[in-house]
Amino acid sequence: MNKVLILDFGSQYTQLIARRVRELNVYCEIHPYNHLPSVTDFSAVIFSGSPYSVRSTDAPHIDLSPFRGKVPLLAVCYGAQYLAHFFKGEVAPSDVREYGRASLVFIKDDEPLFTGIQQNSQVWMSHSDTIKRLPIGGVCLASTPDVVNAAYRIEGEPTYAIQFHPEVYHSTDGKKLLENFLFKIAKIIPSWTPDNFIEATVQTLKKQVGKEKVVLGLSGGVDSTVAAVLLNRAIGSQLHCIFVNNGLLRKGEFESVLQQYQGMGLNIKGVDASKEFLSALSGIADPEQKRKIIGRVFVEVFDKEAHKINNVTYLAQGTIYPDVIESVSVKGPSATIKSHHNVGGLPDYMNLKIVEPLRTLFKDEVRRVGASLAIPAELLGRHPFPGPGLAIRILGDVTLEKVAILQEVDALFINALKANNLYDKVWQAGAILLPINSVGVMGDERTYEKCVALRAVESTDGMTADWVYLPYDFLQKVSNEIINKVKGVNRVVYDISSKPPATIEWE
């Protein structure tokens, strides 16, 4: 079985727990605590933390009977306090703030959860309540200077609880603790590897699709590329790929990526619909309207091309696991589901079944699977690029002239990052064309031309991001090159805003 169930109680770290488990080559799934699957399908259960207090009236509640004492359980933070509060222990407000780094000044000897973890190991706390008295059968396993019951187990059952977060890198032995729980306590065999995923997925796709035809909208991004190669391995020429040029791609991207795809043996058709997109966007400045127009025109173009293929049954999408998780929250289905999947969200009238070969993978896992599929590193290492393309990096209305200016600026910036070995150190980079002109001097002439902003951030999933410190001499050189080579630009600025509060894109 070798599967782990992670029950989400609303913690900001829930996805991070799953990533740490996956890094140990163990398959896991995240489910909201109020959408409980069959526990018999899993070898172990992990409770996430929560922003709630177990003492509050609106605290998340769950029936523990399906798994308590039946499968190994690791209760993290809120989970540890939940077990104490509802099983005759005591949870009360902390006497001191318990946020940030702490050290384990006591670790009980010969406990499998702490095998290989030494006293004074650093852990990360994040809670305002604390466990004053352990639940029935509770045995203290570890303490910090301020938290006596930092970890405990329940006598006679494989139930463990910790008040710190092993999934964050601040907990220096967090990975080791998870290893101990998964391998020593739950006896799980680590078999979740890219090669095993590929083998199992190819077989599943063959059974699911059979002899039917599949259409896939390629975007040039990592997710749709890996999905296409997986499907191609499973069903070959039954897969029909469509790569649409919306006129808002990077300079030369349509031709270069299309050539790469053809070199990979994919059955692909390139469609240049740039005129349709730019015409529909004419005079539109509102960013949300721009997004909706681009989505609508894409659907129209894609639908037209898909109908040229006879007897298509399936639509393939590059949906990945965070998309799946975000579609259901711990308070029920979320109000907004991501609208920018690789194919823009196709309407019901296309009447196609959906196939999503990557829906169980995180982004980093998609890249590892892609590497195992021998997809070129240049494609796998591409920075994320917004679905609406340069339209949301041109503030205000979109014109052919503005697109051409921004493509030149973007190309100079991205190529400079690559030439200076900075591209792979940046999660995402790009340029923004601002809706303002500024005064400048070129030679003896006064100019009044465009200003562009350069943006480079580091992140893991785009949920949060920090601006990247690029060397001053690099920025100076890039700025000079842009101003000298791109007609219509006389000023370059660098965006040093982090997310939050600023988003990565400007629109």
C-alpha positions as CSV (number, residue, x, y, z in Angstrom):
1,M,0.0,0.0,0.0
2,N,2.7,2.5,1.1
3,K,0.5,5.5,1.0
4,V,0.2,8.3,3.6
5,L,-2.9,10.4,4.3
6,I,-2.3,14.0,5.3
7,L,-5.4,15.5,6.9
8,D,-5.5,19.3,6.4
9,F,-6.8,21.4,9.3
10,G,-6.0,24.7,7.5
11,S,-2.3,25.0,8.2
12,Q,-0.1,27.2,5.9
13,Y,2.4,24.3,6.1
14,T,0.2,21.4,4.9
15,Q,1.6,21.3,1.4
16,L,5.1,21.5,2.8
17,I,4.4,18.3,4.9
18,A,3.4,16.5,1.7
19,R,6.5,17.7,-0.1
20,R,8.8,16.4,2.7
21,V,7.1,13.0,2.6
22,R,7.4,12.9,-1.2
23,E,11.1,13.8,-0.9
24,L,11.5,10.6,1.1
25,N,10.0,8.7,-1.9
26,V,6.7,8.0,-0.1
27,Y,3.4,8.7,-1.9
28,C,0.9,10.8,0.1
29,E,-2.3,12.6,-0.5
30,I,-3.8,15.7,1.2
31,H,-7.4,15.7,2.1
32,P,-9.5,18.2,4.1
33,Y,-10.3,16.9,7.6
34,N,-14.0,17.2,6.6
35,H,-13.7,15.3,3.4
36,L,-12.3,12.1,4.9
37,P,-11.4,9.3,2.4
38,S,-11.3,5.6,3.3
39,V,-8.5,5.2,5.8
40,T,-8.0,1.6,4.9
41,D,-6.3,2.7,1.7
42,F,-3.5,4.3,3.7
43,S,-0.5,3.0,5.7
44,A,-0.2,6.0,8.0
45,V,-2.0,9.3,8.8
46,I,-0.5,12.7,9.5
47,F,-2.5,15.6,11.0
48,S,-1.5,19.1,9.9
49,G,-1.5,22.2,12.1
50,S,-4.2,24.8,12.0
51,P,-4.8,28.5,12.6
52,Y,-7.5,27.6,15.1
53,S,-7.3,26.9,18.8
54,V,-8.7,23.6,19.9
55,R,-10.5,25.6,22.7
56,S,-12.5,27.8,20.3
57,T,-16.1,27.0,19.4
58,D,-15.3,26.9,15.6
59,A,-12.3,24.6,15.9
60,P,-12.2,21.8,13.3
61,H,-13.5,18.5,14.7
62,I,-13.0,15.0,13.4
63,D,-14.0,11.5,14.3
64,L,-10.8,9.6,15.2
65,S,-12.4,6.2,15.4
66,P,-11.6,5.1,11.8
67,F,-7.8,5.2,12.4
68,R,-7.0,5.9,16.1
69,G,-4.9,2.9,17.2
70,K,-5.5,1.1,13.8
71,V,-2.8,2.9,11.7
72,P,0.2,4.9,12.7
73,L,-0.7,8.5,13.4
74,L,1.6,11.5,13.7
75,A,-0.3,14.6,15.0
76,V,1.5,17.9,14.3
77,C,0.9,21.0,16.4
78,Y,-2.9,21.5,16.3
79,G,-3.2,17.7,16.0
80,A,-1.2,17.2,19.1
81,Q,-3.3,19.6,21.1
82,Y,-6.5,18.1,19.7
83,L,-5.6,14.7,21.0
84,A,-4.8,16.2,24.4
85,H,-7.9,18.4,24.6
86,F,-10.5,15.8,23.7
87,F,-8.9,12.8,25.5
88,K,-8.8,14.2,29.1
89,G,-5.6,16.1,28.8
90,E,-5.4,19.9,29.2
91,V,-4.7,22.6,26.6
92,A,-4.3,26.2,27.8
93,P,-3.0,29.5,26.6
94,S,0.8,29.6,26.6
95,D,2.5,31.4,29.5
96,V,5.1,32.7,27.0
97,R,5.0,33.2,23.2
98,E,5.8,29.9,21.5
99,Y,6.8,31.1,18.0
100,G,10.1,30.5,16.2
101,R,13.2,28.5,17.0
102,A,13.5,26.4,20.1
103,S,15.8,23.5,21.3
104,L,14.9,20.1,22.5
105,V,16.5,20.0,25.9
106,F,15.1,16.6,26.8
107,I,14.6,13.6,24.6
108,K,13.4,10.3,26.1
109,D,15.8,7.4,25.5
110,D,15.2,4.6,23.1
111,E,12.2,6.1,21.4
112,P,11.9,5.2,17.6
113,L,10.5,8.6,16.7
114,F,13.7,10.3,17.9
115,T,16.2,7.7,16.7
116,G,19.3,9.6,15.5
117,I,18.1,13.0,16.9
118,Q,20.4,14.5,19.5
119,Q,19.5,16.6,22.5
120,N,19.5,20.4,21.8
121,S,18.2,19.7,18.2
122,Q,16.5,22.9,16.9
123,V,12.8,22.8,16.2
124,W,10.3,25.4,15.0
125,M,7.3,26.4,17.1
126,S,4.1,28.2,15.9
127,H,1.3,28.1,18.5
128,S,-0.4,30.2,21.1
129,D,-1.8,27.3,23.2
130,T,0.2,24.6,24.9
131,I,-0.4,21.2,26.3
132,K,-0.4,21.4,30.1
133,R,-1.5,17.8,30.8
134,L,-1.1,14.8,28.4
135,P,-4.1,12.8,27.3
136,I,-4.9,9.4,28.8
137,G,-2.0,7.1,28.1
138,G,0.3,9.9,27.1
139,V,4.1,9.5,27.6
140,C,6.3,12.6,27.2
141,L,9.0,12.1,24.6
142,A,10.6,15.6,24.3
143,S,10.7,19.0,25.9
144,T,12.0,22.5,25.1
145,P,12.8,25.1,27.8
146,D,9.3,26.6,27.6
147,V,7.3,23.6,26.4
148,V,7.3,20.5,28.7
149,N,5.2,18.4,26.4
150,A,6.8,19.2,23.0
151,A,6.3,15.6,21.9
152,Y,4.5,12.5,23.3
153,R,3.1,9.1,22.3
154,I,0.0,7.2,23.5
155,E,0.8,4.0,25.3
156,G,-0.3,0.8,23.6
157,E,-0.9,2.3,20.1
158,P,1.2,3.8,17.3
159,T,0.0,7.3,17.9
160,Y,2.6,10.1,18.2
161,A,2.2,13.9,18.6
162,I,4.5,16.8,18.4
163,Q,3.9,20.5,19.1
164,F,6.6,21.7,16.6
165,H,6.7,21.6,12.8
166,P,9.2,19.0,11.4
167,E,8.3,20.0,7.8
168,V,10.0,23.5,7.9
169,Y,13.7,23.8,7.3
170,H,14.1,25.6,10.7
171,S,13.6,22.2,12.4
172,T,17.1,20.9,11.7
173,D,16.2,17.2,12.3
174,G,12.6,17.4,11.0
175,K,13.4,15.2,8.0
176,K,14.9,12.6,10.3
177,L,11.8,12.6,12.5
178,L,9.6,12.1,9.5
179,E,11.9,9.3,8.3
180,N,11.6,7.6,11.7
181,F,7.8,7.8,11.7
182,L,7.4,6.6,8.1
183,F,10.0,3.8,8.1
184,K,10.5,2.7,11.7
185,I,7.0,3.1,13.0
186,A,4.7,2.8,9.9
187,K,7.1,0.4,8.2
188,I,6.5,2.0,4.8
189,I,8.7,1.0,1.9
190,P,9.9,4.1,-0.1
191,S,8.8,3.4,-3.6
192,W,7.5,6.7,-4.9
193,T,10.2,7.5,-7.6
194,P,10.0,9.2,-11.0
195,D,10.6,5.9,-12.8
196,N,7.9,4.1,-10.9
197,F,5.5,6.9,-11.5
198,I,6.2,6.9,-15.2
199,E,5.7,3.1,-15.5
200,A,2.5,3.1,-13.5
201,T,1.1,6.2,-15.3
202,V,1.8,4.9,-18.8
203,Q,-0.1,1.7,-18.0
204,T,-3.0,3.7,-16.5
205,L,-3.2,6.0,-19.5
206,K,-3.2,3.0,-21.9
207,K,-6.2,1.5,-20.1
208,Q,-8.0,4.8,-19.7
209,V,-7.6,6.0,-23.2
210,G,-7.6,2.7,-25.1
211,K,-7.7,3.4,-28.9
212,E,-9.3,6.9,-28.5
213,K,-7.8,10.2,-29.7
214,V,-6.6,12.8,-27.2
215,V,-6.1,16.5,-27.8
216,L,-3.7,18.6,-25.7
217,G,-3.0,22.3,-25.7
218,L,0.7,22.8,-25.3
219,S,1.9,26.1,-23.8
220,G,5.7,25.7,-23.9
221,G,5.7,25.4,-20.1
222,V,6.9,22.5,-18.0
223,D,3.6,21.0,-17.0
224,S,2.0,20.6,-20.4
225,T,5.3,19.5,-21.9
226,V,5.8,16.6,-19.4
227,A,2.1,15.7,-19.8
228,A,2.5,15.5,-23.6
229,V,5.6,13.3,-23.4
230,L,4.0,10.9,-20.9
231,L,0.9,10.6,-23.1
232,N,3.1,10.2,-26.2
233,R,4.9,7.3,-24.5
234,A,1.5,5.7,-23.6
235,I,-0.5,6.3,-26.8
236,G,1.8,7.6,-29.5
237,S,0.1,9.1,-32.5
238,Q,-3.3,9.0,-30.9
239,L,-2.2,12.2,-29.1
240,H,-2.7,15.4,-31.1
241,C,-0.9,18.5,-29.6
242,I,-1.9,22.1,-30.5
243,F,0.5,25.0,-29.7
244,V,-1.3,28.4,-30.1
245,N,0.7,31.6,-30.7
246,N,-1.4,34.3,-29.1
247,G,1.1,37.0,-30.2
248,L,2.0,37.6,-26.5
249,L,4.8,35.1,-26.2
250,R,8.5,35.9,-25.7
251,K,10.6,36.9,-28.7
252,G,11.0,34.0,-31.1
253,E,9.4,31.6,-28.6
254,F,6.7,30.2,-30.9
255,E,9.2,29.1,-33.5
256,S,11.9,27.9,-31.1
257,V,9.6,25.9,-28.8
258,L,7.6,24.5,-31.7
259,Q,10.9,23.3,-33.3
260,Q,11.9,21.7,-29.9
261,Y,8.6,19.9,-29.7
262,Q,8.9,18.5,-33.2
263,G,12.4,17.3,-32.4
264,M,10.9,15.3,-29.5
265,G,8.7,13.3,-31.8
266,L,5.4,14.9,-30.7
267,N,2.5,15.0,-33.0
268,I,2.1,18.8,-32.9
269,K,0.5,21.5,-34.9
270,G,1.5,25.2,-34.5
271,V,-1.3,27.7,-34.9
272,D,-0.4,31.4,-35.3
273,A,-3.5,33.3,-34.0
274,S,-1.7,36.5,-32.9
275,K,-3.8,38.7,-35.1
276,E,-7.0,37.4,-33.5
277,F,-5.8,38.0,-30.0
278,L,-4.4,41.4,-30.6
279,S,-7.5,42.5,-32.4
280,A,-9.7,41.3,-29.5
281,L,-7.5,43.2,-27.0
282,S,-7.6,46.5,-28.9
283,G,-8.3,49.4,-26.6
284,I,-8.7,47.2,-23.4
285,A,-6.8,48.4,-20.4
286,D,-8.4,46.6,-17.5
287,P,-6.3,43.5,-16.5
288,E,-9.2,41.2,-15.6
289,Q,-10.9,42.0,-19.0
290,K,-7.6,41.3,-20.8
291,R,-7.4,37.9,-19.0
292,K,-11.0,37.0,-19.9
293,I,-10.6,38.1,-23.5
294,I,-7.4,36.0,-23.9
295,G,-9.1,33.0,-22.3
296,R,-12.2,33.4,-24.6
297,V,-10.1,33.7,-27.8
298,F,-7.9,30.8,-26.9
299,V,-11.0,28.6,-26.4
300,E,-12.3,29.7,-29.8
301,V,-9.0,29.0,-31.6
302,F,-8.4,25.8,-29.8
303,D,-12.0,24.5,-30.4
304,K,-11.7,25.3,-34.1
305,E,-8.4,23.4,-34.4
306,A,-9.6,20.5,-32.3
307,H,-12.6,20.0,-34.6
308,K,-10.3,19.5,-37.5
309,I,-9.2,16.3,-35.8
310,N,-11.8,13.5,-36.4
311,N,-13.2,11.5,-33.5
312,V,-11.4,13.1,-30.5
313,T,-12.6,11.7,-27.2
314,Y,-10.3,13.1,-24.6
315,L,-8.9,16.5,-23.6
316,A,-5.6,16.3,-21.8
317,Q,-4.6,19.0,-19.3
318,G,-1.3,19.7,-17.4
319,T,-3.2,20.0,-14.1
320,I,-0.8,19.4,-11.1
321,Y,-1.5,18.6,-7.5
322,P,-1.6,22.1,-6.1
323,D,-4.4,22.8,-8.5
324,V,-6.3,19.8,-7.2
325,I,-5.7,20.7,-3.5
326,E,-6.7,24.4,-4.0
327,S,-10.1,23.3,-5.6
328,V,-11.2,22.1,-2.1
329,S,-10.6,23.9,1.1
330,V,-11.0,22.8,4.7
331,K,-14.2,24.8,4.8
332,G,-15.6,23.0,1.7
333,P,-15.1,23.7,-2.0
334,S,-13.4,27.1,-2.4
335,A,-15.1,30.0,-4.1
336,T,-12.6,30.2,-6.9
337,I,-10.9,27.4,-8.7
338,K,-7.8,28.2,-10.8
339,S,-8.9,29.5,-14.1
340,H,-5.5,29.4,-15.8
341,H,-4.8,25.8,-16.5
342,N,-2.7,25.1,-19.6
343,V,-5.7,25.1,-21.9
344,G,-7.4,28.0,-20.3
345,G,-10.4,26.1,-19.0
346,L,-12.4,24.7,-21.9
347,P,-16.3,24.9,-21.9
348,D,-18.7,22.0,-21.7
349,Y,-19.8,22.3,-25.4
350,M,-16.6,20.6,-26.5
351,N,-18.0,17.5,-24.9
352,L,-14.6,15.8,-24.2
353,K,-13.6,13.6,-21.3
354,I,-10.6,14.9,-19.2
355,V,-7.3,13.1,-18.7
356,E,-4.8,14.7,-16.3
357,P,-1.6,12.5,-16.1
358,L,0.1,14.9,-13.6
359,R,-2.7,15.6,-11.2
360,T,-0.8,13.8,-8.3
361,L,2.5,15.7,-8.7
362,F,4.0,18.8,-7.2
363,K,5.9,21.2,-9.5
364,D,9.3,19.9,-8.4
365,E,8.2,16.3,-9.0
366,V,7.0,17.2,-12.5
367,R,10.5,18.4,-13.3
368,R,12.0,15.2,-11.9
369,V,9.6,13.1,-14.0
370,G,10.5,15.2,-17.0
371,A,14.2,14.5,-16.4
372,S,13.5,10.8,-16.3
373,L,11.6,11.1,-19.6
374,A,14.8,12.7,-21.1
375,I,13.1,16.0,-21.8
376,P,15.7,18.6,-22.6
377,A,16.9,20.5,-19.5
378,E,16.3,23.8,-21.4
379,L,12.5,23.0,-21.4
380,L,12.4,21.7,-17.9
381,G,14.3,24.6,-16.5
382,R,12.1,27.3,-18.0
383,H,10.8,30.0,-15.7
384,P,7.1,30.0,-15.1
385,F,5.3,32.3,-17.6
386,P,1.8,33.7,-17.2
387,G,-1.0,32.2,-19.3
388,P,-2.0,35.6,-20.6
389,G,1.6,36.2,-21.6
390,L,3.0,39.7,-22.1
391,A,-0.5,41.2,-22.0
392,I,-0.4,41.4,-18.2
393,R,3.2,42.8,-18.3
394,I,2.0,45.6,-20.5
395,L,0.2,47.9,-18.1
396,G,-2.7,49.5,-20.0
397,D,-3.9,48.7,-23.5
398,V,-2.0,46.2,-25.6
399,T,-0.8,47.1,-29.1
400,L,1.6,45.4,-31.6
401,E,4.1,48.2,-31.0
402,K,4.1,47.7,-27.2
403,V,4.4,43.9,-27.6
404,A,7.4,44.4,-29.9
405,I,9.1,46.8,-27.4
406,L,8.5,44.5,-24.4
407,Q,9.7,41.4,-26.4
408,E,13.0,43.1,-27.1
409,V,13.5,44.2,-23.5
410,D,12.5,40.8,-22.1
411,A,14.9,39.0,-24.5
412,L,17.8,41.2,-23.5
413,F,17.1,40.7,-19.8
414,I,16.6,36.9,-20.0
415,N,19.6,36.4,-22.2
416,A,21.7,38.4,-19.9
417,L,20.6,36.3,-16.9
418,K,21.6,33.2,-18.9
419,A,25.0,34.6,-20.0
420,N,25.9,35.5,-16.4
421,N,24.8,32.2,-14.9
422,L,22.0,33.8,-13.0
423,Y,19.0,32.3,-14.8
424,D,18.9,29.1,-12.8
425,K,19.3,31.0,-9.6
426,V,16.1,32.9,-10.3
427,W,12.6,31.3,-10.0
428,Q,10.9,33.7,-12.4
429,A,12.1,36.8,-14.2
430,G,10.6,39.2,-16.7
431,A,10.1,42.8,-17.7
432,I,7.0,45.1,-17.4
433,L,6.2,47.9,-19.7
434,L,4.9,50.8,-17.6
435,P,2.1,53.2,-18.9
436,I,4.3,56.3,-18.3
437,N,6.8,58.2,-20.3
438,S,9.8,59.9,-18.7
439,V,12.2,62.7,-19.8
440,G,15.6,61.6,-20.9
441,V,18.6,62.8,-22.8
442,M,20.3,60.9,-25.6
443,G,23.2,62.7,-27.2
444,D,22.1,66.4,-27.3
445,E,18.4,65.6,-27.7
446,R,15.7,65.5,-25.1
447,T,13.6,62.3,-25.2
448,Y,10.2,61.5,-23.7
449,E,9.9,57.7,-23.9
450,K,8.8,54.6,-22.1
451,C,10.0,53.2,-18.7
452,V,10.4,49.5,-18.1
453,A,10.6,47.6,-14.8
454,L,12.7,44.5,-14.4
455,R,11.4,41.8,-12.0
456,A,13.3,38.7,-10.7
457,V,12.1,36.6,-7.7
458,E,13.0,33.5,-5.8
459,S,10.2,31.2,-4.7
460,T,9.3,27.5,-4.5
461,D,5.7,27.6,-5.6
462,G,4.8,31.2,-6.3
463,M,2.6,31.5,-3.2
464,T,5.3,33.7,-1.6
465,A,8.3,35.2,-3.2
466,D,11.3,37.4,-2.4
467,W,13.0,39.7,-4.9
468,V,16.4,38.6,-6.0
469,Y,19.5,40.6,-5.2
470,L,21.1,40.9,-8.7
471,P,24.6,42.4,-8.7
472,Y,24.7,46.1,-9.4
473,D,27.2,45.8,-12.2
474,F,24.8,43.3,-13.9
475,L,21.8,45.6,-13.5
476,Q,23.9,48.6,-14.8
477,K,25.0,46.6,-17.9
478,V,21.5,45.4,-18.6
479,S,20.0,48.8,-18.2
480,N,22.5,50.4,-20.6
481,E,21.9,47.6,-23.2
482,I,18.2,48.0,-23.1
483,I,18.2,51.8,-23.4
484,N,20.8,51.6,-26.2
485,K,19.2,48.9,-28.2
486,V,15.4,49.2,-27.7
487,K,14.0,52.2,-29.4
488,G,11.3,53.9,-27.4
489,V,12.7,53.1,-23.9
490,N,14.8,55.6,-22.0
491,R,14.5,54.5,-18.4
492,V,14.9,51.1,-16.6
493,V,14.0,50.4,-12.9
494,Y,14.3,47.3,-10.8
495,D,11.4,46.0,-8.7
496,I,12.5,45.2,-5.1
497,S,9.0,44.3,-3.8
498,S,8.4,40.9,-2.1
499,K,5.2,38.8,-2.2
500,P,3.3,39.6,0.0
501,P,2.4,42.4,-0.2
502,A,3.2,42.7,-3.9
503,T,2.3,40.0,-6.4
504,I,4.9,38.6,-8.8
505,E,3.1,39.9,-11.9
506,W,2.0,43.6,-11.9
507,E,-1.5,42.7,-13.2
